[in-house]
Amino acid sequence: MAERVHVAGIGGVGMSALAQALLDAGVTVTGSDRLLDAGDLTEVLSCLLAQGVALSPQDGAGVTAGTARLAVSSAIEADNPDLARARALGVPVVHRAAELERLTRGRRLVAVTGTCGKSTVTALLGCLLEGAGFDPLVVNGAAVAGWDAGGTRVGSVRRGRGEWAVIEADESDRSLLQFRPEHAVITNASADHFALGETVSLFAEFRARVPGVVVDGLRESGGPCGVRLEGWDGYFCEEGVEYRVPMPGAHNVHNAWHAVRMARALGAAPERLREALAGFGGVERRLQRVGRCGGAAVVDDYAHNPEKLAACWTTLAAAFPAGVCAVWRPHGYAPLRKMLDGLAGMFRRVCRPQDTLLLLPVYDAGGTADRTVGSDVLASLLSAEGVTVSGVPTLEAAESRMRERAAEGAGVLVTLGARDPGLPRLARRLAGVG
């Protein structure tokens, strides 16, 4: 009989990917989520339910004496009922990263980390290795085009049968140190969850655990050769071969460059990598073109820290000179408070007179967060500096404002932010799809 693992917060990006990987490995999976408790059976939860995952309220009922392990993320608080029930029953509690490390044992592991770009690089590397015939297992932090098998699978996981596994390793909670990969990619480092110095030290500690090749964006002074941007595509050269990157922005050229170099280090042939990269279908919620709303394009992106938001905004500003209208929801009170000055400075730099920023209230997942600094504080700082910014109380209010801006001539409507499943849903409503 297959062992049973209960996944708390199973609807989240990382936990749903873990659940899918466990299912692929033949594990019986149960799970709970606060969204389910609130009556929101999201697309991801529906997909897992259809695959046989038993979903339960997050009240401890899903953890039983027959549960082999309770898998949690760092977002699960100490008083969570599932956690309390596991402790009462003596069920082992493991971090998501530890469970993922267990799943990848016996494979040759490549871990991708960094403050920004790691989901995109993980997706790119997985698709490049697939195109090169490696058939890798990939567990990513974002869904990849073509991996959801028509909506029947969580699209952040590729079920591979080859010897290689590629995973996204998270620095936000230091859980990247759970892994001892054979090779690794470190995209970059910036102040996000930690101060810059602490972040750099963390990546240095991780790097010391890797015996093989490390493509390390922190130690490189240069970049790819022959870079040019043409519309929604980018180009670069490596070892005399020109690669087309079917994604916008200089940052995505760097992401692809990292992935190509790692794939070459693993022995993939350049001609197969060139073909695979040109056919890359993109990453969900990473400058994802959803459709159009009147005369405006609709784009959805996961950006939630100053560097990611700046990369997204400047890329779209270059592509849509008529104006950007973006709605952003901060993904937590603590991150907003920590990044407040950086966010204010970044939005002042990137927002042009023809651009509009709509700020939703902070995404509140409950618990004991300090709620003294909210979106209104950031809005006041930006308004004082002349940025066209407005607070909007709900997604519905944001939708109304964005439709108005599309009618007024904005070139692109953008939904920005992590955690809130309502943001990609808003993008689809604006575009009239799904």
N, C-alpha and C positions, 0 to 999 in steps of 0.2 A: 504494500500500500504506500502511495506517495506521501512524503512528509507534508505537513501543512504549515504555511507561514502566513501570519496575519500582518498586513501592511497598514499602519496608521497614516491617515492623510493620503490615501491612495489616489486621490484625484489630482494631486500636485504633479508638476512636470517631472521631477526626479523620481517620485514614488511610483507614478504610473509606468514609467520606463522600467523600473525595477520589477514591478508586477508582471509586465509583459515578458521580460527576460526570464523570470521564474516560471511562468507558464510554459515558455518554450523549452525549459529544462525539465519539464514534467512534474513540477511542484504544484501541489494544490494550494491555491491562494484565496484568502479571505481579506476583507478590507473594510475600512471605515473612513468617513470624511465629513468635515463640518458642512461642506456644500450640500451633501446628501441630507444631513440633518435639517438644513434650511429648505429642503424640498427641491433642490436644483440637481437634477440628474443630467449632468453635463454630457457632452459627446464622448469624452474619454471614459467617464463612468459607465455610460451605456455600452461602449465597446468592450470594456472589461467584463461587464455583466453578461454580455452575449457570449463571451468565451468561457463562461462557467465560474467566474469569480463570485463568491457569496459576499454580498455587501450587507453591512449592518450599521445601525446607529453608532456614533462614537461615544458609547456609554459603557464600554467594557464587555458587552454581550458577545462580541465576535471573538474574544480571547477565551479559549477553553482549555481544559486539561490535555486535550489532544493537540494543541498548538505547539509546534516544535520551536518556533521562535516568533517574537514580535519585532518587526522591522520598523524603525522610527527615523525621522530626520531631526536635524537640530531645531526645527521649528516646533516640535512637540514639547509642550511645557510639562513641568514636573508633576502637576496635578491632573494630567490627562487621564480620563477614566480607563482607557485601554492600558495605559502604563501601570496604573494602580492595580488593575485586575491581573496583569501579568506577574507583578511582584507578589500578589497574594497567592497565586497558583504556583509560583516558582518557575514560570516560563521565562527562558532566557530573552533578554532584550538586546538587540544588536542595532548598530547604526546602519543606515542605508549603504554607506560605502563599504562597511565590513561585509554585508551580505553580497554586494556586487563583487567584491574581491573573492569571496567564496565561489561565486558563479564562474569566474574567469580562470580559476585554477586549472592547470593543464593546458592552457592556451599561451601562446606567445603574446604578451601584452604591450600595447602602445597606449600611453595615457596622454591626453591633451589637457593642458591647464593654461591659466593666465587670467588676468582681470577681464579682458574683453576679447571677443572673437572665438572663444574655445568651442562653443556649440557649432559655429560655422566651420571651423577647421576640422572638428571631429566628423561632421557630415561630409565635408569635401574629401577627407582622407578615406573614409569608409567607401564613398562612391568611386574614388580613384582606384582603390585596391580591388573593389568589385569589378571594375572595368579591366583591370590587369589580370583577372582570373584568380585572385587570392581567396574569394568567398569568405570575407571576414565576418565575425560577430561584431556588431556595433551597438553600443548603448550610449545614447546621446542625451543632451539636455533640451532638445527641440526636435519636433517632427521634421522629417525629410520627405520631399516629394517622391511619391512612388513606393514608400515603405509601409503605407497603411493598408495595402491590399484591398483597396476599394472601401475603406472604412471598417474593415473587420479586424484590424490590428492597431495597436498604439504605434504611431508612425515614427517614434523616436528610437525604435529598436529594429535592427536588421538581424534576422536569424541566419547566421552563417555557420557553415560546417567545416571551414578550413581551420588551419592551425593558429591563425591570428585573431586577436580581439582588440578592438579599439574602443576606448571609453573616455568620456569627459570626466575629468577629476576636478572637484569643486574646492576652490580656495576659501570660500566665504566662511566656512566653519572649520577649516584646517583638515577636513576629511581626506584631502588628497594624500595625506601622509599614511592613510590606510593601505596604499598601494605600493608595490615594488615592481614597477614595469621594467621590461627589457629596454624599451626605447621611450622617448617622450618628446612632446612639443610644449614649449612655454611661449605663449604668444606675446605677452607684454605684462607690465605691472603699473598700476596706478592706485592712488588712494581711493578706496571704495569701502570695503568692510573693515579695513584696518588703515592706519597711517602708512604712507608710502614706504618708509624705512622698514616697518614691520612686515609689509607685503613682500618686499624684496628679500628679506631674511627668510621668510616662509618658502619662497620659491627656491632659494639657495639650498635650504634643508631638503626640499623635495628633489632637487637636481642631484644631490649627493647620493640619493637612493637608486639612481638609474645607472646601470653598468654599461649600457649601450649608447646609441646615438641620441643626442639631445639637440633638437633644432630650437635654439634659444634666442628669442627675440630680445631678451634683456641684454645680451652680450654682443649684439650686432650693431655696428655703427652705420652700416649702409642698408640698402634694400635691393629689390629686384632690378634687373636691367631692362631697358627698352619699354618702360611703363608708358602707356597712353590710355586715355579714357575716351570712348566714342559712344555717346548716347548712354544706353543701359549696360554696355559691355566695357570690360577693361582688357588690357593686353600686357604681357611681360615676356621676357626671354630668360631661359635657364638652359645652360649647356648648349647654346646655339639653337635651341628649339623655341619657337614662339608659341605661347599658350593664350587662348582666348578664355576670359573669365565671364560667364554669362550672368554677372551681377554688377550693380553699379558701385562706384566709389573706389578711391585709392585704398581704403582700408580692406576692401574685399580682394584687391589685387595682392596685398600682403598676406591675407589669409590663405589664398590659393597658393602663393609662393611657398609658404610654410608647408602646406599639405603635399605639394609636388616634391619638395626636397626630402620629406620623410618617406614618401612612397618610393622615390629613387634609392634612398638608403636601404630600403627593404628589398630592392632588386627588381622593381617594376620597370618595364620598358617605356622609354619616353613616348614612342608613337602611340602606345595604348593609353598612356596618361593624358596625352594631348586630346585624344578622341573622347575619353571619359569626362574630362573637365569641360569640354565644349558642350557636352550633353547633360551637364549637371542641372537638375530641375529646381534647385533652390531649397531654402530652409524655411519652414513655417515661422511666421512672425519675425523674420529677419529681412527687412525691406521687401516684404511680400506684397506684390501687386495683386489686389483683390478684384479690382474692376474699375468702373467709373460711376460717378454720381453727377449727372448732367454733363457739364464740360470739364469736370475735375476728375483726375485720377484718384483712386483710393488705395492707400498703402497702410499696412499693419506692421508694427515693429515692437520688439520686446524691450527696447532701450529703457534703462532705468537709472543709470548713473551719469555723471557729467560727460565722461568720455564717449560712452555709447550714444547718448543723446546728441552730442555735438557731431559725431560722425554721421548719424542718420540725418540730422537737420541740414548740415552743409552739403551732403550728397543730394538731397532732394531740392535744396535751394538752387543748386547748379542746374539740375534737370528741369526745374519748374520756376522760371524767373517771374511768372505772374504772381506768385505768392504761395506760401505754405500756411495751411490752417491745421493746427495740431491740437489734439486733446491728450493730456498726460495725467495719469494718476500715480502719485508716489506710492511705492509698494509697502511702506511701513513707516511708523513714526520715528523709530530710532535711525534708520537710514536717512530720512529727510533732515532730521536735526543735525546729524553728523556731516551731511553733504551740503547744508544750506548755503554757505558762502560760495562753494564751488558751483552749485547749480545756478545761483544768482549771476555769478560772473559769466558762466557759459551761455546762459540765455541772453544776457546783454550783448555778448559778442555775435551770436549767430542769428538773432532775430532782426530782420530787416523791416523797414516801414510798411511793406506790403504783407508782412507775416502776422499771424494771429496765434496766440497761445491760450488755450482753454485749460484751466486747472480744476480737476475733480478733487473731492476730498480724499484724504489718505485712505488707502485700502486697509480696512480694520478687520483683522482676523480674530479679534477678541483677546482675552488674556489680560495681563497686567501692564500693558505698555504705557509709557509716559506720553500723554496726548497733548502736552502743552504747546508743541510746535506743529502746526498744521499747514495745509496748502495756502490758507489765507495769509500767513506770514510771508511766504515766498511771493505771493501775488503782490503784496504791499511793497516789498523790496523792488520788484521788477517795474511796477507801475511808477514808482518814484524815479526810475531811470529812463522812462519814456517807452518801455516795451508795451506793445499792445497786448494786454493780458486781461483775462476775465475769469473769475471763479464761476464754476457751474456746479449746481448741487447734485445733479444726477446724470446718468448716461443719456437719458431721454432729452434733458435740456441741452446737453452737448450735441446730440444729433440734430436738434432744431437749429442751433447756431451754425453747425457745419453745413447744413443744407443751404442756409442763407448765404454763407460765404462762397459756396459753389456757384450759386446764382449770381453773386456779385463779381465773379471772375477769378477766384482762387484757382491756382493751377493744380494743387494736390491737397487732399484731405488725409490726415495721418492719425492713427490711433497708436498711442505710445504707453508702455508700462508693463510691468511684470505682475504675476499672480492673479489679477482680476480676469476671470473668463469672460466678463462682459465686454472687454475691449475688442477682441477679435469678432465677437458677435455684432458689435456696433459697426465694425468695418464691413461685415457682410450685409448688414441692413442697408448701409449707405450705398453699397454697390448693387443691391437687389439680388444677391446670390445666396444660396443655402438657406 
